[in-house]
Amino acid sequence: MAKKRMKKGIFITFEGIEGCGKSTQSKLLYEYLKKRGYSCVHTREPGGTKAGERIRDVLLHSKDTHISDITEMLLFEAARSQIVAETIRPALEAKKIVICDRFSDATRSYQGYGGKVALDTIEKVNRIATLGLEPDLTILLDIDTLTGLKRAKAKGPDRMESKEVSYHKRVRAGYLKLAKRFPGRIKIIKVAADINRTQKLLRQEVEIVIQKCKRAG
């Protein structure tokens, strides 16, 4: 199939609490768009670059090391700065569709609402890390907190998944608050038992953004 030429890049992010299935769903969307002829990039946070993957290891697998909420936030933002400069912006400038597993909303929800780091502090640091870049569309996969944690911990919990349930409940509540704050960008998709059903719902939101991009050009 011939590549479909975009008039500009599109930035799509996936968010949600632990066990919501965003990694699976973002990869399914990536494969779907590739088959349709779009030039796409799939990446993740923290990670996506050599430096980012090292930071990811510290954040997710340093179970015996105390990391303060502020330090945690700064590490996530450091990884974000690198992936924006090295991967995301170049791909958008090349008019590709970028699909990222987590981005700025994760820091607002996890370190902000969950860890109680001041949101205005997060916004200031985030603007430095991203140079003001925000997604065109954010898919928020919503699932009950306990159900999500049960699914996530089935494969062995990492450092973030091991935090107390009350923390994760604050994170989910934070995501829902952000969705109300940014209704044009953040679209809530209730996680269905059928993976394909969830994928079908989110593809509808993606198609709307792609069509808007085509009309705007």
C-alpha positions in Angstrom: 0.0 0.0 0.0 1.3 3.5 -0.9 2.1 5.7 2.0 -0.6 8.3 2.8 1.0 11.7 2.9 0.0 13.9 5.9 -0.1 17.7 5.7 1.2 17.8 9.3 2.3 15.5 12.1 -0.3 14.2 14.6 0.6 13.5 18.2 -1.5 10.9 20.0 -0.9 9.8 23.6 -2.4 7.0 25.7 -3.0 7.4 29.4 -4.6 5.5 32.3 -3.9 3.8 35.6 -1.9 0.6 36.0 -3.5 -2.3 34.2 -5.7 -0.3 31.9 -4.1 -1.9 28.8 -2.7 1.2 27.2 0.5 -0.4 26.0 -1.5 -3.1 24.2 -4.0 -0.7 22.8 -1.4 1.8 21.6 0.5 -0.9 19.8 -2.7 -2.2 18.2 -3.5 1.3 17.0 0.1 1.7 15.6 -0.2 -1.5 13.6 -3.7 -0.6 12.4 -2.5 2.9 11.1 0.6 1.4 9.5 -1.6 -1.1 7.6 -3.7 1.8 6.4 -0.6 3.4 4.9 0.2 6.0 7.5 3.8 6.7 8.5 3.8 6.2 12.2 6.1 6.1 15.2 5.3 4.2 18.4 7.2 5.1 21.6 6.8 5.1 25.4 7.5 7.1 28.5 9.6 6.9 30.4 11.9 5.5 27.8 12.0 5.6 24.0 15.6 6.7 24.0 18.8 5.3 25.5 18.9 7.9 28.2 15.2 7.5 28.8 15.4 3.7 29.2 18.1 4.1 31.8 15.8 6.5 33.7 12.9 4.1 33.3 15.0 1.4 35.0 15.6 3.7 38.0 12.0 4.7 38.3 10.4 1.4 37.9 12.8 -1.1 39.2 14.6 0.6 42.2 12.4 -1.0 44.8 14.9 -0.8 47.6 15.8 2.9 46.9 13.7 5.7 48.3 12.8 8.3 45.6 11.0 11.4 46.8 8.0 12.6 44.9 9.8 15.7 43.6 12.8 13.6 42.5 10.4 11.2 40.8 8.8 14.1 38.9 12.1 15.5 37.8 13.3 12.1 36.5 10.1 11.7 34.5 10.5 15.2 33.0 14.2 14.5 32.2 13.2 11.4 30.2 10.4 13.4 28.6 12.8 16.2 27.5 15.0 13.7 25.8 12.3 11.8 24.0 10.7 15.1 22.8 14.0 16.3 21.4 15.2 13.0 20.0 12.1 11.2 18.8 8.8 13.0 19.0 9.5 16.5 17.5 11.6 15.1 14.6 8.8 12.6 13.7 6.1 15.3 13.9 8.3 17.6 11.7 8.5 14.7 9.2 4.6 14.7 9.2 4.3 11.4 10.9 1.7 10.2 13.4 3.4 9.7 16.7 1.8 7.4 19.3 3.2 7.6 22.7 2.4 5.4 25.7 2.2 8.1 28.4 3.2 11.8 28.3 2.6 14.9 30.4 -0.8 13.9 31.7 0.9 11.0 33.5 3.1 13.4 35.5 0.1 15.6 36.3 -1.9 12.6 37.5 0.8 10.4 39.2 3.2 12.9 40.7 0.6 15.7 41.0 -2.7 14.2 42.1 -1.1 11.0 43.4 2.1 12.2 44.9 0.7 15.7 45.8 3.5 17.6 44.1 2.1 21.1 43.4 0.5 21.2 39.9 1.9 24.6 39.1 5.4 23.3 39.8 4.8 20.4 37.5 3.5 22.7 34.7 6.5 25.0 34.9 9.0 22.1 34.7 6.9 20.4 32.0 6.9 23.4 29.8 10.7 23.4 30.0 10.9 19.7 29.2 8.5 19.7 26.3 9.0 23.3 25.0 5.2 23.6 25.2 4.4 20.5 23.2 0.9 19.0 23.9 -0.8 16.1 22.2 -3.5 16.5 19.5 -5.4 13.7 21.1 -5.1 11.8 24.4 -6.9 8.5 24.8 -7.7 8.0 28.5 -8.4 4.3 29.1 -10.5 4.2 32.3 -10.8 1.2 34.5 -11.7 0.5 38.1 -8.6 1.0 40.3 -8.7 -2.3 42.0 -9.4 -4.2 38.8 -6.5 -2.4 37.1 -4.1 -3.1 39.9 -5.0 -6.8 40.0 -4.3 -7.0 36.2 -1.0 -5.2 36.5 0.3 -7.1 39.5 -0.4 -10.4 37.9 2.9 -10.2 36.0 4.8 -8.9 39.1 4.5 -5.4 40.3 7.1 -2.7 39.5 7.9 0.2 41.8 5.0 2.4 40.7 2.5 -0.5 40.8 3.6 -1.3 44.4 2.4 2.0 45.8 -0.6 2.0 48.1 -4.1 1.7 46.7 -5.1 5.1 48.0 -2.3 6.6 45.8 -3.7 4.9 42.7 -7.2 6.0 43.5 -5.9 9.6 43.6 -4.2 9.0 40.2 -7.4 7.8 38.6 -9.4 10.7 40.1 -6.7 13.1 38.7 -7.0 11.7 35.2 -10.8 12.2 35.3 -10.3 15.8 36.5 -7.9 16.4 33.6 -10.4 15.0 31.2 -13.0 17.6 32.4 -10.3 20.3 32.2 -9.3 19.4 28.6 -12.4 17.8 27.0 -11.4 18.7 23.5 -8.1 16.8 23.8 -8.7 14.0 26.3 -11.2 11.4 25.4 -12.3 8.8 28.0 -12.6 5.3 26.7 -14.1 2.8 29.2 -12.0 -0.4 29.1 -14.2 -3.2 27.8 -13.7 -6.9 28.5 -13.1 -7.4 24.8 -9.8 -5.8 23.7 -11.2 -5.4 20.2 -14.2 -3.5 21.4 -12.0 -1.0 23.3 -9.8 -0.7 20.1 -12.8 0.0 18.0 -14.0 2.8 20.3 -10.6 4.6 20.4 -10.1 4.3 16.6 -13.2 6.4 16.2 -11.6 9.2 18.2 -8.4 8.9 16.2 -10.2 9.0 12.9 -11.9 12.3 13.9 -8.4 13.9 14.6 -7.0 12.6 11.3 -9.9 14.0 9.3 -9.5 17.3 11.1 -5.9 17.4 10.1 -6.7 16.7 6.5 -9.3 19.5 6.4 -7.0 22.0 8.2 -4.3 21.4 5.6 
